[in-house]
Amino acid sequence: MTAIKHALQRDIFTPNDERLLGIVNVCKAGKKKKNCFLCATVTTERPVQVKVVKVKKSDKGDFYKRQLTWELRDLTEVDAKDASKENPEFDLHFEKVYRWVASSTAEKNSFISCIWKLNQRYLRKKVEFVNVSAQLLEELPKAEESVPSGESQSVAGGDEDALDEYQELSTREEQDIESMMEMCEYAISNAEAFAEQLSRELQVLDGANIQSIMASEKQVNILMQLLDEALSEVDTIEGKLSSYEEMLQSVKDQMDQISQSNRLIQISNTNNGKLLDEIQFLVNYMDLSKGHIRALQEGDLMSPKGIEACINASEALLQCMNVNLRPGHEKLMAVTQQQLLFAELRDTFARRLTNHLNNVFVHQGHDQSSTLSQHTAELTLPKHSPLHRDLLRYAKLMEWLKNTHREKYEGLSRTYVDYMSRLYEREIKDFFEVAKIKMAGTTKEAKGKFGLHGSSGKLTGSTSSLNKLTVQGSNSRRSQSSSLLDMGNMSASDLDVADRTKFDKIFEQVLSELEPLCLAEQDFISKFFKLQQHPTVTPPLAQPETEESDGGTPSRVPPQAEHRHSLSSEKDLVRLMMNKIFQSIETELNSLIALGDKIDSFNSLYMLVKMSHHVWTAENVDPASYLSTTLGNVLVTVKRNFDKCISGQIRQMEEIKISKKSKVGILPFVTNFEEFAELAETIFRNAERRGDLDKAYVKLIRAVFMNVEKVASESQKTPRDVVMMENFHHIYSTLSRLKISCLDAERREAKHKYTDHLQSYVINSLGQPLEKLNHFFEGVEARVAQGVREEEVSYQLAFNKQELRKVIKEYPGKEVKKGLDNLYKKVDKHLCEEESLLQVVWHSMQDEFIRQYKHFEDLIGRCYPGSGITMEFTIQDMLEYFSSIAQSH
């Protein structure tokens, strides 16, 4: 380390006029071990600057270079980590914390001691030494005690004495030494003689110094005399100063009295200013003008100007009453009297405002001019916008009443809900009465037919039982389609498209009238009662005398129960008020839906689409609104009726009975499904609840498939294959035409069933015209299958050539044509006219007959080779037979 110290002093610090006093070999904590040196240096020139220098070995050579330099005055803390144990780690806190690990604990302690001594001597600043041993910091004071103050020129005896060898001689010292050595040339060769000469010269100098001191004694005596004279003059001056001090003391006392008087005057002015501020505060904030008082006591609550004056007066009164009085104000008599006046004015105006608004609500509730009974039979609801517009002028007064008289505010709210619920109940009942009359017809016969009595809207007519569907022998498309009407329990004339369209328009108009009515009322309640500003208030609702419990038995509700119930938001409060005002809407809607369902069960399709659309619209506006909730509840009823309609159709499919004496043809429920699908696709085009229809489609089509197979198995007059073929062909045609995506699998299944049963019917039918020939060749194929070689079949007794010729002779062309003609008549008798499958079946039979003919010829060629046996007719003959038979019929 000594060699490195010398090298650093020589190469780095001497050129910069610095002295190296402390050094430690370190590396950064927690990183790769890249060693460097921390050096404590001082400058040789004054003022002395103390620095900490980081020196690092160059990467390109063996020389060292300065990397970083810190001023010691910037050091704030030295942390040695542990004072009791040996730990080479330490931290230096400059502008940031530098963490180091020394090569040894001894080097770390020596460097920290050097830093502490340099700080004590040159800076005297407060640098915190944390976790440093007290013994290490006590070395400097002990060293300074042992060295005289005049000689303490180094940092510590050990540190800077060791560096004395580095002190360079000044130019003058070099010259003196050189001249001395010139005078004593033998100094180098004979050092002892040189030292003796220097000793003798020093003694001569000491003697000369003593003589000089003794010669200056006279001058010392003269100096002492002058000091005595100066002391006497000082005593004289002190006496004069004492007299001056006594005079100034009297002046000081007078000034203190003046200062005390000024302070009292200042306190008085301050108190007067504060008193004036308090009086101005009370006058400004607790004084109500005479105009405001007159408006509160007798202001006109009818005219717009009077209402505006009352609003301004009430706001001014509320501001005066809500003034935040300062401590002590409430003890003033004037303040107490003013507060009593304000309370009296508040009570008086609240009573006037409550009475006036109560009269308005009562008058509107008993007003008969706006009910539907005095209107024409138009399906419209009265508009309450004029009433809302008039009442909204009092909205600010209602807010004032809410903040000052909660009881009166809640009483007004209950009154409004009570009387408006009566008014809306009359109007809504009249409105739904007109809607029901328009649905059922305006004549008395129509009302009696559907059991509509009075304004209650109840359906009292008995529902006829489901009619059994009977298939008649000569069913036509018209008679089959008319059986669909049994599902609605109505006659064919009542269920045409016009009636359903009329019902759809009436139901849409009902919903379109109710929606703006509810939204307008909800908006008015929010604005008039200022509910949106208070999300958690007690609901000011009308107290019902009784409520229906879950079991349907009326049970009394305590009057305070709803008032104590705290709602979590303003929306819940508004919805609760709306429930009371429009409590009859849901009942009337359900009654109207029941009527529509009784008129025609297919009306549930129209109602489901319309109701779903209005629910979707209401939820987009406000999912938690009264309208959204009510329409959602009614939608559940509509969906239930729709499900009942689907279930009724499935039940009627299962209960169908077919006639044993007539052919089946297209089954009624297949035609019914076609009409249902056409109607549903028209109604549900672009509807929101398409998924409900798709589910119903799947249920219905599976029931249709199952019951077609059931009827086909039970059919006695018509072959099973014909029933399956015709009905599945009709189903396939319907699904292909309507392009119902959810029934693609069923459409493919219907086509497969139709094709299979068509082929089965053709094969079974063609066995009859050439029955003996068929049996003969079936026997031939059986022998071959049993292992008889084909060329040896002709040697079998039952299948020899003579037997073959005998069978072929029985089927000349004339007989074949006759048999085909009979087959055509039979097929025509089996098939129905509606589906027009006769030509399709006849063409398939032609193809199958040709296939059998070719098969017979192939068997003759393989089993009877060289016999020259052929059929009595050719393929061309067969084509002419089929063509002529089809044309003749």
TIBA-405456 format. One record per residue (C-alpha): residue in one letter; y, z, x. Coordinates in pm, whole numbers, padded with zeros to 5 digits, always signed. Layout:
BEGIN
aYZX/...
This chain:
BEGIN
m+00000+00000+00000/t+00233+00073+00299/a+00192-00281+00431/i+00268-00425+00086/k+00571-00197+00061/h+00707-00321+00396/a+00641-00682+00298/l+00818-00649-00037/q+01119-00476+00126/r+01145-00748+00387/d+01083-01055+00174/i+01232-00967-00167/f+01469-00668-00165/t+01645-00681+00176/p+01788-01032+00106/n+01934-00891-00220/d+02088-00578-00058/e+01836-00347-00232/r+01618-00061-00114/l+01264-00008-00242/l+01210+00360-00334/g+00894+00357-00549/i+00606+00122-00612/v+00293+00119-00831/n+00012-00139-00867/v-00036-00210-01242/c-00182-00450-01495/k-00103-00497-01868/a-00304-00275-02104/g-00570-00448-02318/k-00544-00788-02151/k-00709-00969-01862/k-00668-00780-01533/k-00378-00969-01376/n-00233-00728-01121/c+00136-00696-01041/f+00373-00435-00894/l+00644-00227-01061/c+00918-00140-00808/a+01201+00115-00836/t+01504-00005-00635/v+01869+00088-00569/t+02148-00134-00436/t+02305-00058-00097/e+02655-00133-00223/r+02858+00091-00453/p+02853+00138-00742/v+02483+00195-00705/q+02267+00007-00954/v+01914+00137-01024/k+01657-00119-01138/v+01288-00153-01223/v+01150-00485-01095/k+00819-00651-01181/v+00684-00840-00878/k+00391-01078-00903/k+00198-01272-00643/s+00258-01646-00660/d-00025-01868-00784/k+00040-02127-00513/g+00048-01900-00207/d+00033-01552-00060/f+00403-01473-00104/y+00549-01251-00378/k+00823-01332-00629/r+01034-01143-00879/q+00923-01196-01240/l+01122-00950-01457/t+01406-00703-01391/w+01517-00411-01612/e+01820-00185-01565/l+01719+00183-01551/r+02003+00263-01793/d+01818+00059-02059/l+01509+00283-02030/t+01477+00517-02331/e+01133+00675-02292/v+00851+00716-02040/d+00512+00799-02195/a+00242+00917-01949/k-00017+00934-02233/d-00181+01261-02120/a-00028+01549-01918/s-00348+01751-01875/k-00603+01484-01784/e-00601+01205-01532/n-00509+00888-01714/p-00376+00577-01536/e-00209+00441-01852/f+00166+00480-01919/d+00437+00314-02133/l+00797+00219-02050/h+01031+00180-02350/f+01308-00073-02278/e+01420-00319-02550/k+01051-00312-02642/v+00747-00112-02538/y+00565-00224-02219/r+00216-00079-02179/w+00071-00057-01824/v-00245+00063-01651/a-00194+00183-01289/s-00456+00133-01020/s-00474+00515-00981/t-00334+00826-01145/a-00171+00933-00818/e+00028+00609-00795/k+00133+00647-01161/n+00254+01007-01106/s+00441+00913-00788/f+00619+00626-00967/i+00710+00839-01274/s+00844+01113-01038/c+01058+00853-00860/i+01197+00727-01192/w+01281+01083-01299/k+01463+01159-00971/l+01662+00836-00980/n+01768+00915-01337/q+01873+01268-01242/r+02082+01157-00946/y+02245+00831-01051/l+02245+00811-01429/r+02219+01160-01579/k+02127+00995-01909/k+01880+01136-02160/v+01553+00957-02088/e+01257+01114-02268/f+00956+01186-02049/v+00660+01229-02287/n+00320+01368-02185/v+00447+01425-01825/s+00338+01737-01633/a+00615+01994-01585/q+00513+02042-01219/l+00581+01674-01155/l+00936+01706-01291/e+01013+02029-01096/e+00975+01872-00750/l+01332+01738-00738/p+01522+02065-00810/k+01322+02252-00543/a+01392+01979-00289/e+01765+01987-00367/e+01782+02366-00322/s+01646+02339+00032/v+01899+02070+00137/p+02278+02134+00156/s+02484+01945-00095/g+02669+01755+00172/e+02347+01632+00325/s+02169+01540+00001/q+02221+01170+00032/s+01870+01058-00058/v+01667+01067-00376/a+01430+01334-00242/g+01347+01456+00102/g+01017+01279+00117/d+01104+00955-00059/e+01434+00856+00101/d+01370+01020+00440/a+01073+00795+00465/l+01307+00506+00404/d+01566+00607+00671/e+01390+00372+00908/y+01510+00091+00690/q+01883+00177+00722/e+02062-00091+00917/l+02329-00002+01176/s+02682-00099+01110/t+02863-00333+01346/r+03068-00051+01499/e+02761+00167+01556/e+02587-00121+01728/q+02890-00173+01956/d+02912+00200+02050/i+02541+00219+02131/e+02563-00098+02339/s+02866+00031+02539/m+02696+00366+02597/m+02383+00198+02715/e+02592-00020+02949/m+02753+00288+03093/c+02415+00445+03143/e+02195+00164+03255/y+01924+00406+03351/a+01889+00520+02982/i+01597+00297+02930/s+01425+00365+03259/n+01505+00738+03268/a+01535+00871+02915/e+01541+01239+03021/a+01842+01191+03243/f+02014+01004+02962/a+01940+01287+02717/e+02080+01550+02963/q+02399+01353+03005/l+02442+01328+02629/s+02385+01706+02599/r+02654+01779+02857/e+02903+01554+02684/l+02827+01723+02350/q+02901+02064+02498/v+03231+01934+02631/l+03318+01810+02284/d+03227+02146+02123/g+03458+02331+02363/a+03740+02095+02291/n+03691+02155+01917/i+03714+02534+01960/q+04031+02507+02161/s+04182+02281+01898/i+04104+02535+01626/m+04262+02821+01822/a+04575+02608+01882/s+04626+02560+01508/e+04650+02941+01423/k+05031+02933+01422/q+05033+02652+01175/v+04796+02852+00954/n+05039+03148+00948/i+05323+02920+00845/l+05104+02781+00564/m+05025+03135+00434/q+05395+03218+00418/l+05463+02910+00212/l+05183+03007-00027/d+05338+03353-00081/e+05671+03196-00171/a+05498+02963-00415/l+05326+03256-00588/s+05656+03432-00646/e+05801+03119-00801/v+05497+03098-01030/d+05560+03456-01153/t+05921+03364-01236/i+05814+03058-01433/e+05553+03260-01625/g+05820+03507-01738/k+06035+03227-01876/l+05736+03075-02054/s+05662+03410-02225/s+06017+03427-02363/y+05990+03069-02490/e+05659+03154-02659/e+05814+03442-02851/m+06087+03213-02983/l+05834+02946-03089/q+05625+03208-03274/s+05907+03276-03521/v+05946+02902-03581/k+05569+02878-03640/d+05580+03154-03903/q+05857+02973-04091/m+05665+02644-04080/d+05352+02817-04218/q+05553+02944-04516/i+05688+02592-04582/s+05335+02444-04557/q+05198+02699-04805/s+05475+02614-05052/n+05405+02241-05017/r+05032+02298-05073/l+05096+02485-05397/i+05324+02206-05518/q+05056+01948-05433/i+04790+02149-05623/s+05019+02168-05927/n+05080+01790-05920/t+04707+01723-05884/n+04625+01948-06179/n+04893+01783-06390/g+04753+01439-06304/k+04397+01545-06393/l+04517+01697-06719/l+04698+01373-06802/d+04381+01173-06724/e+04174+01394-06955/i+04429+01359-07236/q+04446+00982-07189/f+04063+00966-07187/l+04039+01155-07516/v+04321+00951-07673/n+04175+00620-07558/y+03811+00683-07650/m+03827+00930-07940/d+04112+00789-08145/l+04027+00568-08443/s+04306+00353-08588/k+04421+00399-08945/g+04313+00046-09031/h+03957+00119-08921/i+03955+00445-09118/r+04078+00265-09429/a+03813-00008-09386/l+03538+00251-09359/q+03657+00446-09659/e+03748+00170-09903/g+03690-00167-09733/d+03573-00461-09945/l+03203-00531-09886/m+03206-00853-10092/s+03459-01078-09920/p+03406-01223-09571/k+03732-01072-09443/g+03641-00731-09580/i+03294-00749-09423/e+03444-00852-09087/a+03688-00559-09104/c+03405-00319-09186/i+03199-00453-08894/n+03487-00401-08649/a+03555-00054-08790/s+03189+00049-08773/e+03161-00069-08413/a+03478+00120-08321/l+03345+00432-08495/l+03011+00406-08317/q+03189+00366-07984/c+03398+00678-08052/m+03094+00880-08153/n+02896+00772-07849/v+03164+00864-07594/n+03011+01057-07306/l+03231+01369-07315/r+03303+01548-06989/p+03210+01913-06940/g+03433+02140-07147/h+03560+01875-07391/e+03338+02000-07671/k+03521+02337-07661/l+03855+02177-07749/m+03959+02225-08112/a+04103+01873-08138/v+03778+01720-08010/t+03574+01924-08260/q+03798+01817-08548/q+03779+01455-08442/q+03399+01469-08425/l+03387+01617-08775/l+03611+01334-08896/f+03386+01075-08735/a+03075+01228-08894/e+03241+01229-09235/l+03351+00865-09196/r+03001+00769-09083/d+02834+00934-09380/t+03086+00790-09625/f+03053+00434-09499/a+02673+00458-09471/r+02658+00571-09835/r+02888+00287-09949/l+02695+00025-09750/t+02357+00152-09874/n+02466+00151-10238/h+02610-00200-10209/l+02302-00352-10043/n+02071-00170-10283/n+02256-00332-10573/v+02222-00674-10407/f+01846-00628-10356/v+01789-00499-10711/h+01993-00781-10865/q+01804-01045-10666/g+01468-00887-10754/h+01545-00907-11127/d+01701-01253-11111/q+01507-01490-11337/s+01707-01803-11267/s+01511-01906-10961/t+01157-01878-11100/l+00942-02181-11162/s+00911-02108-11533/q+01266-02234-11585/h+01214-02540-11366/t+01043-02863-11446/a+00675-02888-11367/e+00747-03000-11010/l+00527-02843-10746/t+00806-02683-10542/l+00904-02327-10452/p+01262-02198-10496/k+01467-02182-10177/h+01610-01844-10079/s+01838-01974-09807/p+02159-01893-10005/l+02048-01530-10039/h+01954-01513-09672/r+02285-01668-09573/d+02480-01414-09780/l+02280-01119-09653/l+02299-01221-09287/r+02669-01142-09301/y+02561-00777-09314/a+02324-00803-09015/k+02560-00624-08775/l+02619-00352-09034/m+02241-00311-09069/e+02217-00270-08694/w+02493-00007-08710/l+02308+00170-08990/k+01987+00158-08788/n+02158+00328-08492/t+02344+00590-08696/h+02147+00661-09017/r+01780+00580-08964/e+01676+00733-09299/k+01918+00516-09499/y+01818+00212-09294/e+01452+00269-09372/g+01533+00332-09738/l+01714-00002-09758/s+01419-00170-09588/r+01176-00024-09841/t+01400-00132-10129/y+01423-00488-09994/v+01047-00512-09947/d+00980-00366-10292/y+01211-00594-10493/m+01150-00908-10288/s+00773-00862-10322/r+00816-00861-10703/l+01035-01171-10691/y+00798-01362-10463/e+00498-01252-10670/r+00647-01409-10984/e+00748-01726-10805/i+00417-01768-10622/k+00213-01709-10939/d+00418-01968-11128/f+00388-02207-10833/f+00009-02176-10815/e-00015-02203-11195/v+00151-02544-11177/a-00075-02643-10883/k-00390-02547-11076/i-00273-02734-11387/k-00206-03044-11178/m-00549-03017-11021/a-00739-02968-11345/g-00516-03185-11566/t-00228-03092-11791/t-00414-03111-12124/k-00564-02809-12293/e-00905-02972-12275/a-00883-02986-11896/k-00778-02622-11877/g-01064-02521-12101/k-01309-02732-11905/f-01235-02561-11576/g-01192-02212-11716/l-00823-02181-11624/h-00664-01916-11844/g-00309-01797-11824/s-00134-01734-11493/s-00407-01528-11339/g-00572-01839-11204/k-00923-01700-11253/l-01212-01935-11302/t-01418-01815-11595/g-01612-02131-11678/s-01985-02115-11623/t-02127-02323-11342/s-02396-02559-11456/s-02726-02545-11274/l-02818-02814-11025/n-02963-03116-11197/k-03303-03239-11085/l-03280-03585-10936/t-03527-03824-11092/v-03608-04162-10952/q-03641-04421-11228/g-03855-04732-11203/s-03568-04977-11208/n-03322-04779-10998/s-03020-04978-10905/r-02760-04901-10641/r-02519-04787-10912/s-02766-04543-11072/q-02862-04406-10729/s-02504-04351-10621/s-02425-04179-10948/s-02681-03911-10864/l-02448-03797-10586/l-02217-03665-10852/d-02469-03400-10944/m-02375-03221-10622/g-02027-03155-10756/n-02149-03063-11105/m-01915-03327-11248/s-01934-03668-11414/a-01896-03995-11225/s-01559-04077-11377/d-01410-03747-11253/l-01506-03797-10891/d-01351-04125-10796/v-01137-04173-10491/a-00813-04137-10686/d-00905-03787-10806/r-00993-03669-10456/t-00677-03823-10312/k-00475-03651-10584/f-00637-03318-10500/d-00570-03372-10130/k-00200-03440-10194/i-00165-03136-10422/f-00332-02906-10168/e-00120-03044-09885/q+00196-02996-10093/v+00099-02634-10165/l+00058-02558-09795/s+00373-02752-09706/e+00574-02546-09955/l+00432-02211-09845/e+00478-02269-09471/p+00862-02304-09461/l+00895-02026-09720/c+00706-01777-09501/l+00874-01888-09179/a+01221-01864-09333/e+01152-01515-09470/q+01005-01396-09139/d+01304-01531-08948/f+01542-01363-09192/i+01365-01025-09163/s+01381-01038-08784/k+01753-01121-08783/f+01866-00905-09074/f+01680-00588-08977/k+01737-00646-08602/l+01371-00590-08525/q+01356-00801-08212/q+01584-00555-08030/h+01358-00256-08096/p+00994-00337-08019/t+00868+00014-08101/v+01015+00151-08422/t+00874+00310-08731/p+00796+00038-08986/p+01043+00054-09275/l+00798-00062-09539/a+00767-00002-09908/q+00525+00277-09990/p+00239+00151-10207/e+00117+00389-10471/t-00245+00295-10418/e-00445+00080-10181/e-00786-00073-10220/s-01037+00102-10000/d-01336-00072-09847/g-01548+00014-10147/g-01299-00134-10392/t-01193+00206-10533/p-00817+00275-10538/s-00728+00563-10307/r-00386+00724-10275/v-00208+00697-09940/p+00039+00968-09827/p+00400+00838-09839/q+00468+00940-09480/a+00150+00793-09332/e+00291+00447-09264/h+00623+00591-09142/r+00449+00802-08879/h+00246+00505-08760/s+00418+00365-08451/l+00370-00007-08392/s+00344-00142-08043/s+00566-00446-08087/e+00823-00611-08308/k+00576-00883-08410/d+00338-00628-08557/l+00623-00471-08753/v+00744-00803-08894/r+00389-00902-08988/l+00339-00570-09169/m+00656-00623-09373/m+00550-00980-09451/n+00212-00853-09571/k+00387-00636-09829/i+00629-00905-09944/f+00370-01185-09969/q+00068-00978-10066/s-00025-01225-10342/i-00034-01542-10127/e-00383-01493-09987/t-00527-01407-10331/e-00365-01708-10497/l-00477-01940-10217/n-00836-01819-10249/s-00817-01871-10627/l-00685-02225-10578/i-00959-02298-10325/a-01224-02170-10569/l-01085-02401-10839/g-01090-02703-10605/d-01445-02622-10499/k-01553-02595-10863/i-01392-02927-10954/d-01571-03103-10671/s-01761-02941-10388/f-01652-03229-10162/n-01296-03100-10194/s-01392-02842-09932/l-01378-03126-09676/y-01015-03200-09763/m-00926-02831-09765/l-01098-02767-09431/v-00901-03043-09258/k-00565-02953-09413/m-00606-02579-09362/s-00720-02626-09001/h-00415-02839-08926/h-00174-02585-09073/v-00345-02297-08892/w-00323-02491-08567/t+00048-02559-08628/a+00120-02194-08712/e-00065-02067-08405/n+00138-02297-08181/v+00458-02147-08322/d+00345-01783-08313/p-00025-01686-08290/a+00045-01333-08418/s+00269-01428-08711/y+00193-01342-09071/l+00153-01710-09162/s-00097-01770-08882/t-00301-01462-08975/t-00305-01535-09349/l-00394-01901-09313/g-00662-01803-09063/n-00819-01568-09320/v-00809-01838-09589/l-00957-02087-09343/v-01263-01861-09318/t-01309-01893-09696/v-01268-02272-09681/k-01521-02295-09399/r-01762-02083-09602/n-01723-02320-09901/f-01782-02617-09671/d-02102-02457-09544/k-02209-02391-09904/c-02146-02759-09988/i-02371-02866-09699/s-02637-02611-09794/g-02624-02731-10158/q-02689-03088-10055/i-02982-02983-09837/r-03122-02773-10121/q-03101-03066-10363/m-03284-03285-10113/e-03565-03033-10104/e-03581-03012-10486/i-03598-03387-10551/k-03879-03513-10777/i-03993-03875-10786/s-04142-04069-11074/k-04511-04155-11051/k-04471-04474-11258/s-04193-04656-11075/k-04137-04762-10718/v-03928-04536-10501/g-03678-04764-10324/i-03379-04607-10147/l-03388-04233-10210/p-03082-04081-10381/f-03012-03830-10106/v-03011-04113-09849/t-02742-04286-10052/n-02569-03952-10096/f-02563-03899-09719/e-02410-04244-09672/e-02131-04169-09919/f-02079-03824-09771/a-02051-03968-09418/e-01808-04241-09531/l-01593-03984-09709/a-01609-03734-09420/e-01520-03996-09159/t-01217-04091-09366/i-01108-03730-09410/f-01181-03601-09058/r-01019-03888-08871/n-00810-03722-08592/a-00883-03375-08737/e-00877-03056-08524/r-01211-02922-08654/r-01429-03223-08586/g-01693-02991-08440/d-01766-02837-08782/l-01834-03182-08927/d-02060-03276-08636/k-02270-02963-08692/a-02293-03045-09065/y-02397-03403-08982/v-02684-03278-08767/k-02805-03039-09037/l-02786-03306-09309/i-02954-03586-09110/r-03243-03362-09008/a-03289-03264-09372/v-03274-03633-09474/f-03539-03724-09216/m-03768-03443-09320/n-03739-03509-09694/v-03783-03887-09657/e-04116-03821-09489/k-04201-03565-09758/v-04125-03809-10044/a-04310-04093-09868/s-04620-03874-09836/e-04605-03780-10207/s-04539-04137-10334/q-04820-04286-10541/k-04663-04606-10671/t-04502-04725-10347/p-04686-04728-10012/r-04575-04464-09762/d-04483-04728-09502/v-04252-04903-09750/v-04069-04579-09839/m-04027-04490-09470/m-03930-04845-09369/e-03667-04900-09638/n-03502-04558-09615/f-03492-04541-09235/h-03358-04896-09226/h-03081-04785-09463/i-03011-04477-09249/y-03003-04688-08933/s-02764-04938-09093/t-02534-04659-09212/l-02517-04484-08872/s-02465-04813-08690/r-02181-04908-08922/l-02002-04570-08910/k-02054-04522-08532/i-02087-04141-08551/s-02120-04040-08187/c-02292-03706-08248/l-02575-03887-08434/d-02658-04147-08169/a-02997-03987-08104/e-03075-03982-08477/r-02965-04347-08510/r-03211-04448-08238/e-03481-04237-08399/a-03419-04402-08741/k-03448-04747-08583/h-03772-04648-08414/k-03920-04513-08738/y-03810-04822-08931/t-03968-05057-08674/d-04293-04859-08656/h-04344-04847-09032/l-04249-05214-09073/q-04521-05311-08826/s-04768-05074-08986/y-04699-05215-09334/v-04733-05578-09215/i-05066-05513-09040/n-05212-05324-09332/s-05097-05591-09581/l-05233-05890-09383/g-05586-05752-09385/q-05625-05845-09751/p-05577-06232-09763/l-05857-06296-09504/e-06054-05981-09571/k-06408-06113-09501/l-06293-06303-09193/n-06128-05987-09065/h-06445-05784-09119/f-06658-06053-08946/f-06445-06063-08630/e-06410-05684-08626/g-06793-05678-08609/v-06786-05931-08324/e-06539-05717-08130/a-06754-05411-08197/r-07063-05583-08044/v-06865-05685-07737/a-06735-05332-07706/q-07095-05203-07719/g-07184-05413-07414/v-07309-05740-07564/r-07195-06034-07359/e-06949-06262-07541/e-07167-06579-07507/e-07465-06386-07647/v-07288-06269-07965/s-07387-06594-08142/y-07754-06494-08103/q-07700-06182-08308/l-07850-06231-08655/a-07543-06103-08847/f-07297-06293-08628/n-07464-06626-08557/k-07294-06959-08600/q-07430-07011-08952/e-07278-06681-09069/l-06945-06774-08907/r-06939-07116-09079/k-07022-06949-09409/v-06728-06706-09378/i-06481-06976-09268/k-06582-07196-09563/e-06477-06917-09799/y-06116-06952-09672/p-06003-07311-09709/g-05631-07386-09695/k-05594-07372-10072/e-05748-07022-10089/v-05534-06899-09799/k-05219-07021-09967/k-05325-06856-10290/g-05393-06530-10108/l-05054-06548-09933/d-04883-06614-10264/n-05045-06305-10412/l-04946-06109-10101/y-04583-06221-10139/k-04579-06105-10502/k-04727-05770-10401/v-04475-05720-10124/d-04195-05817-10361/k-04323-05559-10605/h-04329-05289-10335/l-03982-05356-10193/c-03653-05273-10364/e-03373-05523-10408/e-03094-05309-10264/e-03218-05314-09907/s-03300-05693-09902/l-03590-05651-09662/l-03824-05900-09834/q-03745-06192-09605/v-03758-05966-09299/v-04102-05839-09401/w-04223-06190-09493/h-04113-06328-09156/s-04286-06041-08977/m-04602-06116-09177/q-04582-06480-09075/d-04561-06380-08708/e-04847-06135-08747/f-05061-06391-08936/i-05010-06648-08660/r-05098-06383-08403/q-05423-06305-08592/y-05503-06677-08626/k-05467-06730-08254/h-05676-06421-08193/f-05956-06553-08419/e-05952-06891-08243/d-05967-06718-07907/l-06270-06515-08016/i-06445-06834-08147/g-06378-07008-07814/r-06514-06715-07608/c-06808-06604-07828/y-06916-06944-07972/p-06846-07189-07689/g-06929-07554-07756/s-07006-07489-08124/g-06714-07702-08245/i-06638-07442-08517/t-06270-07429-08625/m-06066-07278-08907/e-06016-07475-09231/f-05637-07473-09176/t-05399-07507-08884/i-05089-07313-08769/q-04869-07588-08905/d-05041-07546-09242/m-04967-07173-09230/l-04598-07231-09158/e-04579-07466-09456/y-04758-07209-09674/f-04515-06931-09581/s-04210-07154-09622/s-04311-07299-09956/i-04404-06956-10098/a-04069-06808-09992/q-03877-07100-10142/s-04071-07095-10468/h-03980-06732-10529/
